[in-house]
Amino acid sequence: MNDCTVSQQHLHEPAEALRHMLDGIAPSNRDDVVPLCQALGRVLARDVVARVTTPPHDNAAMDGYACRAADVPEEGGTLPVAGIAAAGDAPATLPEGSAMRIYTGAAVPRGADTVVMQERCSRSGDTVTFSARPERGSHIRLAGEDLNAGDPIIAGGTRLQPQHMALAATAGYGALPVRPRLRVAVLVTGNELAEPGTDARPGQIYNSNGYALLGLLQSLGCDVLHPQIVPDDLEATVSMFREAASEADFVITSGGVSVGDADYVKAAVERIGQLDLWRVAIKPGKPVAFGSIGQTPFLGLPGNPVSLFVTFCLFGRPMILKRQGAADYLPRTINAEAGFSVQQADKRTRYLRARLSQDGRQQRVSLFPDQGSGIISSTTWANALAEIPPHRTIHAGDTVTVHPYSELLT
């Protein structure tokens, strides 16, 4: 045990709980190398630098004619056309006193210092007429104006998005060093659970939590061991937890972390591992547990579907991202105008299923009418969680902190 004492009485404030959980997570220090086409969503293992200069040469920003500005009289004039420069051609040399037809992206011929857009030129046979002397250097993209070889381009710890893939390709990379995918074991507890697609017996419900966790983890790029149902039996719980910890980089469970007679998760972890934190002052989702089984981090989430969804977003996602080696693992929040009232204060921080919408220039947030922790349909109606601090009431028009799904689910 440590300073964050596990007790039935103490409720940890959410910020304190998250800080403690993150302190207990060590980022991965292993590397894989994957083809660039498979890098989306992976965490870059180390800083990478440009292998090439981009653009590699001065090139035309638009179709037109390349020339020396000084070769065109101030009042305009006509020059012979000495050839064509197309994208992909090796740089040509421009004869003195002439122009060259050039296309967007083509290397500017040696000796040219200007590209005149074709709308300001008049072609007649083998000559081109300019209405006025062009400005020197116009419509030319200079070599290295984007990147120079050796420039840092993507920092280690970045979760690679399409724009990073494009930048890496531009810089000459066909493969990138990334952190391995986390193997996460998902265990859902309860004799009442049946697998979707089967005939549930009287008294059973379908295992939604396993598939919620499956989707949440896959959206973060994890390899998920297929969710297993754990019966309400201490010895079975211990055995399945021990096996999961031996196979996975992280163990996440659903249910069994409260104080009921059939809640065995806490006891099982304390027998074969260490429980560092239990119970957080939030609603929904108070019975959250964190610890380890051997060297494998363990996160125990509540069994109510909404409680599981909320607590994974608040605690599971940041821990998973940190374990993956991501540098940016904390979600960002926004402020919005409350389109609702909360008349009763609560001693816990509440996270309410909410919908953000744009009301003119103002972001406005409304609430799902039924905030029960078993109303899973509320999570699909919502696109955010509205945070209500402890001991606070809310009046319509107040400013509230909002956690958009876009920051919680990817």
PAKE-138960 format. One record per residue (C-alpha): x negated, y, z negated. Coordinates in nm, 2 decimals, padded with zeros to 4 digits. Example, Ala and Ser with C-alpha at 12.3 -4.5 7.8 and 13.67 -1.06 7.14 Angstrom:
! PAKE-138960
NODE     xx     yy     zz
NODE -01.23 -00.45 -00.78
NODE -01.37 -00.11 -00.71
//
This chain:
! PAKE-138960
NODE     xx     yy     zz
NODE  00.00  00.00  00.00
NODE -00.10  00.36  00.03
NODE  00.00  00.71 -00.08
NODE  00.32  00.69  00.12
NODE  00.49  00.46 -00.14
NODE  00.76  00.23 -00.02
NODE  01.05  00.27 -00.26
NODE  01.42  00.23 -00.24
NODE  01.48  00.57 -00.39
NODE  01.25  00.80 -00.18
NODE  01.37  00.92  00.15
NODE  01.09  01.05  00.38
NODE  01.16  01.37  00.57
NODE  01.15  01.31  00.95
NODE  00.84  01.52  01.02
NODE  00.65  01.36  00.72
NODE  00.76  01.01  00.84
NODE  00.65  01.07  01.20
NODE  00.32  01.21  01.09
NODE  00.25  00.91  00.87
NODE  00.35  00.67  01.15
NODE  00.13  00.84  01.40
NODE -00.16  00.84  01.15
NODE -00.13  00.46  01.14
NODE -00.15  00.42  01.52
NODE -00.49  00.38  01.69
NODE -00.50  00.45  02.07
NODE -00.61  00.18  02.30
NODE -00.97  00.20  02.41
NODE -00.96 -00.07  02.68
NODE -00.97  00.01  03.05
NODE -00.81 -00.14  03.36
NODE -00.87 -00.02  03.72
NODE -00.56 -00.02  03.93
NODE -00.50  00.07  04.30
NODE -00.37  00.43  04.34
NODE -00.04  00.29  04.47
NODE  00.01  00.12  04.13
NODE -00.09  00.41  03.91
NODE  00.24  00.58  03.86
NODE  00.33  00.61  03.49
NODE  00.00  00.47  03.37
NODE -00.22  00.65  03.12
NODE -00.56  00.77  03.27
NODE -00.84  00.61  03.06
NODE -01.10  00.89  03.11
NODE -01.15  01.22  03.28
NODE -01.20  01.21  03.66
NODE -01.37  01.46  03.89
NODE -01.33  01.54  04.25
NODE -01.54  01.32  04.48
NODE -01.51  01.55  04.78
NODE -01.46  01.92  04.85
NODE -01.11  02.01  04.96
NODE -01.06  02.14  05.21
NODE -01.38  02.00  05.34
NODE -01.41  02.28  05.60
NODE -01.25  02.61  05.68
NODE -00.93  02.53  05.86
NODE -00.63  02.70  06.03
NODE -00.34  02.79  05.81
NODE -00.11  02.81  06.12
NODE -00.09  02.75  06.49
NODE -00.25  03.03  06.70
NODE -00.59  03.13  06.84
NODE -00.93  03.13  06.67
NODE -01.17  03.42  06.76
NODE -01.42  03.66  06.63
NODE -01.23  03.97  06.52
NODE -01.50  04.20  06.65
NODE -01.46  04.05  07.00
NODE -01.11  04.21  07.02
NODE -01.10  04.58  07.09
NODE -00.92  04.79  06.83
NODE -00.63  04.86  07.06
NODE -00.61  04.49  07.15
NODE -00.74  04.30  07.45
NODE -00.77  03.98  07.65
NODE -01.01  03.69  07.59
NODE -01.07  03.37  07.79
NODE -00.95  03.05  07.62
NODE -01.25  02.82  07.57
NODE -01.07  02.50  07.46
NODE -00.84  02.35  07.19
NODE -00.91  02.27  06.83
NODE -00.67  02.01  06.69
NODE -00.64  01.87  06.34
NODE -00.87  01.57  06.30
NODE -01.12  01.70  06.56
NODE -01.48  01.76  06.46
NODE -01.56  02.13  06.43
NODE -01.63  02.29  06.77
NODE -01.84  02.59  06.86
NODE -01.67  02.90  06.99
NODE -01.85  03.07  07.28
NODE -01.91  03.44  07.24
NODE -01.64  03.67  07.37
NODE -01.38  03.39  07.39
NODE -01.09  03.25  07.19
NODE -00.99  02.89  07.12
NODE -00.64  02.74  07.09
NODE -00.61  02.60  06.74
NODE -00.34  02.41  06.55
NODE -00.26  02.41  06.18
NODE -00.51  02.21  05.97
NODE -00.77  02.21  06.25
NODE -01.13  02.29  06.16
NODE -01.21  02.66  06.24
NODE -01.47  02.65  06.52
NODE -01.82  02.76  06.43
NODE -01.86  03.13  06.52
NODE -01.49  03.21  06.47
NODE -01.39  03.42  06.17
NODE -01.01  03.47  06.23
NODE -00.70  03.29  06.33
NODE -00.43  03.50  06.51
NODE -00.08  03.35  06.47
NODE  00.06  03.25  06.81
NODE  00.36  03.48  06.77
NODE  00.12  03.77  06.80
NODE -00.05  03.64  07.12
NODE  00.05  03.62  07.48
NODE -00.10  03.34  07.68
NODE -00.14  03.36  08.06
NODE -00.32  03.08  08.23
NODE -00.67  03.05  08.08
NODE -00.66  03.38  07.89
NODE -00.49  03.51  07.58
NODE -00.39  03.87  07.51
NODE -00.39  04.02  07.16
NODE -00.18  04.33  07.09
NODE -00.43  04.46  06.83
NODE -00.76  04.37  06.67
NODE -00.68  04.11  06.40
NODE -00.79  04.14  06.05
NODE -01.11  03.94  05.99
NODE -01.06  03.62  05.79
NODE -00.68  03.61  05.84
NODE -00.49  03.28  05.84
NODE -00.80  03.07  05.74
NODE -00.80  02.83  05.45
NODE -01.16  02.83  05.31
NODE -01.36  02.51  05.24
NODE -01.33  02.43  04.87
NODE -01.05  02.67  04.79
NODE -00.86  02.38  04.62
NODE -01.14  02.16  04.49
NODE -01.52  02.14  04.50
NODE -01.69  01.80  04.46
NODE -01.76  01.75  04.09
NODE -01.47  01.97  03.97
NODE -01.26  01.81  03.68
NODE -00.92  01.72  03.82
NODE -00.73  01.50  03.58
NODE -00.79  01.47  03.21
NODE -00.81  01.13  03.03
NODE -00.49  01.06  02.84
NODE -00.27  01.20  03.12
NODE  00.04  01.00  03.21
NODE  00.01  00.98  03.58
NODE  00.29  01.14  03.78
NODE  00.34  01.16  04.16
NODE  00.15  01.50  04.17
NODE -00.15  01.34  03.99
NODE -00.15  01.05  04.25
NODE -00.15  01.31  04.53
NODE -00.44  01.50  04.37
NODE -00.64  01.19  04.31
NODE -00.59  01.08  04.67
NODE -00.70  01.43  04.79
NODE -01.01  01.40  04.58
NODE -01.10  01.07  04.74
NODE -00.98  00.81  04.49
NODE -00.83  00.48  04.60
NODE -00.81  00.34  04.25
NODE -00.81  00.49  03.90
NODE -00.92  00.38  03.55
NODE -00.61  00.34  03.33
NODE -00.52  00.20  02.99
NODE -00.37 -00.15  02.99
NODE  00.00 -00.18  02.97
NODE  00.12 -00.24  02.61
NODE  00.27 -00.58  02.54
NODE  00.56 -00.52  02.31
NODE  00.75 -00.79  02.13
NODE  01.12 -00.71  02.07
NODE  01.31 -00.90  01.80
NODE  01.68 -00.84  01.73
NODE  01.82 -00.98  01.41
NODE  02.16 -01.12  01.33
NODE  02.37 -01.44  01.34
NODE  02.65 -01.23  01.50
NODE  02.46 -01.17  01.82
NODE  02.54 -01.34  02.15
NODE  02.35 -01.29  02.48
NODE  02.54 -01.09  02.74
NODE  02.68 -01.31  03.02
NODE  02.77 -01.59  02.78
NODE  03.09 -01.66  02.60
NODE  03.08 -01.50  02.26
NODE  03.23 -01.70  01.97
NODE  03.49 -01.54  01.74
NODE  03.30 -01.30  01.51
NODE  03.01 -01.24  01.75
NODE  02.91 -00.93  01.94
NODE  02.68 -00.90  02.24
NODE  02.31 -00.81  02.20
NODE  02.30 -00.46  02.32
NODE  02.01 -00.35  02.11
NODE  01.77 -00.59  02.28
NODE  01.85 -00.44  02.62
NODE  01.84 -00.08  02.49
NODE  01.48 -00.15  02.36
NODE  01.39 -00.33  02.68
NODE  01.49 -00.03  02.89
NODE  01.34  00.23  02.66
NODE  01.01  00.04  02.66
NODE  01.00 -00.03  03.03
NODE  01.06  00.34  03.10
NODE  00.74  00.40  02.91
NODE  00.54  00.15  03.12
NODE  00.53 -00.13  02.86
NODE  00.53 -00.50  02.93
NODE  00.82 -00.63  02.71
NODE  00.83 -00.98  02.58
NODE  01.19 -01.08  02.65
NODE  01.41 -00.98  02.35
NODE  01.46 -01.27  02.11
NODE  01.74 -01.31  01.86
NODE  01.63 -01.38  01.51
NODE  01.87 -01.57  01.28
NODE  01.95 -01.43  00.94
NODE  01.71 -01.66  00.76
NODE  01.39 -01.55  00.58
NODE  01.17 -01.84  00.69
NODE  01.28 -01.82  01.05
NODE  01.22 -01.44  01.04
NODE  00.87 -01.49  00.90
NODE  00.78 -01.75  01.16
NODE  00.91 -01.55  01.46
NODE  00.74 -01.23  01.33
NODE  00.41 -01.40  01.29
NODE  00.43 -01.55  01.64
NODE  00.53 -01.21  01.79
NODE  00.24 -01.03  01.62
NODE -00.01 -01.28  01.76
NODE  00.11 -01.23  02.12
NODE  00.18 -00.85  02.13
NODE  00.02 -00.52  02.09
NODE  00.33 -00.38  01.90
NODE  00.63 -00.54  01.73
NODE  00.97 -00.37  01.73
NODE  01.27 -00.51  01.55
NODE  01.64 -00.42  01.54
NODE  01.85 -00.46  01.22
NODE  01.77 -00.63  00.89
NODE  01.59 -00.33  00.74
NODE  01.88 -00.22  00.51
NODE  01.96 -00.36  00.16
NODE  02.21 -00.63  00.24
NODE  02.18 -00.99  00.13
NODE  02.12 -01.10  00.49
NODE  01.86 -00.83  00.56
NODE  01.53 -01.02  00.57
NODE  01.30 -00.79  00.79
NODE  01.15 -00.60  00.50
NODE  01.08 -00.91  00.29
NODE  00.93 -01.09  00.59
NODE  00.69 -00.81  00.68
NODE  00.59 -00.77  00.31
NODE  00.51 -01.14  00.30
NODE  00.29 -01.16  00.61
NODE  00.18 -00.80  00.66
NODE  00.21 -00.46  00.50
NODE  00.51 -00.22  00.49
NODE  00.39  00.14  00.47
NODE  00.71  00.34  00.50
NODE  01.08  00.27  00.45
NODE  01.38  00.49  00.48
NODE  01.39  00.83  00.65
NODE  01.62  01.12  00.56
NODE  01.80  01.13  00.89
NODE  02.15  01.06  01.01
NODE  02.20  00.83  01.19
NODE  01.91  00.60  01.13
NODE  01.81  00.61  00.76
NODE  01.68  00.25  00.73
NODE  01.36  00.28  00.94
NODE  01.05  00.08  00.84
NODE  00.69  00.10  00.95
NODE  00.39 -00.11  00.88
NODE  00.18 -00.38  01.03
NODE  00.16 -00.76  01.07
NODE -00.20 -00.84  01.07
NODE -00.36 -00.58  01.31
NODE -00.04 -00.53  01.50
NODE  00.18 -00.22  01.43
NODE  00.53 -00.29  01.33
NODE  00.84 -00.07  01.36
NODE  01.17 -00.18  01.22
NODE  01.47  00.01  01.35
NODE  01.84  00.00  01.23
NODE  02.09 -00.24  01.37
NODE  02.36  00.01  01.46
NODE  02.33  00.08  01.83
NODE  02.32  00.46  01.81
NODE  02.09  00.46  01.51
NODE  01.85  00.24  01.70
NODE  01.86  00.47  02.01
NODE  01.80  00.78  01.80
NODE  01.52  00.64  01.59
NODE  01.34  00.49  01.88
NODE  01.35  00.83  02.06
NODE  01.23  01.01  01.75
NODE  00.97  00.77  01.62
NODE  00.92  00.48  01.86
NODE  00.84  00.68  02.17
NODE  00.56  00.89  02.02
NODE  00.40  00.59  01.86
NODE  00.41  00.38  02.18
NODE  00.27  00.67  02.38
NODE -00.01  00.73  02.13
NODE -00.09  00.35  02.13
NODE -00.11  00.37  02.51
NODE -00.37  00.64  02.48
NODE -00.15  00.93  02.60
NODE -00.27  01.27  02.50
NODE  00.07  01.43  02.52
NODE  00.30  01.21  02.31
NODE  00.53  01.45  02.12
NODE  00.85  01.56  02.29
NODE  00.93  01.93  02.35
NODE  01.25  02.09  02.22
NODE  01.45  02.38  02.34
NODE  01.69  02.63  02.18
NODE  02.05  02.64  02.29
NODE  02.37  02.81  02.19
NODE  02.60  02.59  01.98
NODE  02.94  02.54  02.15
NODE  03.06  02.36  01.84
NODE  03.09  02.40  01.46
NODE  02.97  02.18  01.18
NODE  03.16  02.27  00.87
NODE  03.00  02.03  00.62
NODE  02.63  02.04  00.52
NODE  02.44  01.71  00.47
NODE  02.13  01.65  00.27
NODE  01.97  01.46  00.57
NODE  01.87  01.60  00.91
NODE  02.13  01.50  01.16
NODE  02.08  01.42  01.53
NODE  02.40  01.45  01.71
NODE  02.48  01.32  02.06
NODE  02.52  01.64  02.27
NODE  02.55  01.76  02.62
NODE  02.34  02.06  02.75
NODE  02.49  02.28  03.02
NODE  02.41  02.61  03.18
NODE  02.64  02.89  03.08
NODE  02.52  03.18  03.30
NODE  02.17  03.25  03.17
NODE  02.23  03.07  02.84
NODE  02.18  02.70  02.77
NODE  02.49  02.58  02.58
NODE  02.53  02.26  02.39
NODE  02.85  02.07  02.31
NODE  02.90  01.75  02.10
NODE  03.06  01.41  02.17
NODE  03.38  01.40  01.96
NODE  03.30  01.08  01.78
NODE  02.95  01.07  01.62
NODE  02.98  00.73  01.46
NODE  02.66  00.52  01.46
NODE  02.83  00.24  01.65
NODE  02.97  00.45  01.94
NODE  02.71  00.35  02.20
NODE  02.93  00.51  02.48
NODE  02.83  00.85  02.32
NODE  02.47  00.80  02.44
NODE  02.57  00.78  02.80
NODE  02.79  01.08  02.78
NODE  02.52  01.28  02.62
NODE  02.20  01.42  02.78
NODE  02.04  01.55  02.46
NODE  02.03  01.53  02.08
NODE  02.13  01.84  01.88
NODE  01.93  01.87  01.56
NODE  02.11  02.00  01.25
NODE  01.87  02.07  00.96
NODE  01.96  01.95  00.61
NODE  02.19  02.16  00.39
NODE  02.30  02.36  00.70
NODE  02.64  02.43  00.85
NODE  02.67  02.54  01.21
NODE  02.91  02.80  01.36
NODE  02.98  02.83  01.73
NODE  02.73  03.07  01.88
NODE  02.45  02.98  01.65
NODE  02.12  02.88  01.79
NODE  02.03  02.52  01.75
NODE  01.73  02.30  01.83
NODE  01.79  02.05  02.11
NODE  01.60  01.74  02.21
NODE  01.67  01.69  02.59
NODE  01.68  01.33  02.71
NODE  01.43  01.43  02.97
NODE  01.18  01.46  02.68
NODE  01.29  01.15  02.50
NODE  01.35  00.88  02.76
NODE  01.04  00.90  02.98
//
